[in-house]
Amino acid sequence: QLQLVESGGGLVQPGGSLRLSCAGSGFTFDYYSIGWFRQAPGKEREGVSCISGSGNIIYYADSVKGRFTISRDNAKNIVYLQMNSLKPEDTAVYYCAADEDPSLRCNVPYDYWGQGTQVTVSS
């Protein structure tokens, strides 16, 4: 059974950092693109950053470019999202998702989803 489990969320002050992890199991990890998505209250879920199966192609939303870094360790079946210079508007539930990977996309209709982890940025 394909599973994705997010961890690393929490409360952080503006300007701080968090590292999110997405651990996959039950599938051939490097065959899938992995994306990070977020949903704030009252807003649509949006793509934050996505990475191809090999790690060679990466996408960042304009709102996080230069602040967030996505990476993957296929030997450990983990994708990371390093979030620096956090802003209150980054507050959301963050989800990781897996997509069959003929090419990279970073849209909401990914195939498989984790349960999410809360990130709150507040003074």
Protein Blocks (a to p, Z undefined) as FASTA:
>chain_A
ZZdddehiacddehiacddddddehiafklpccddddddehiacddfbdcdfkopaccdd
fklgokaccdddfknopacdddehiafklgccddddddddfbccddfklfbdcebjaddd
dZZ
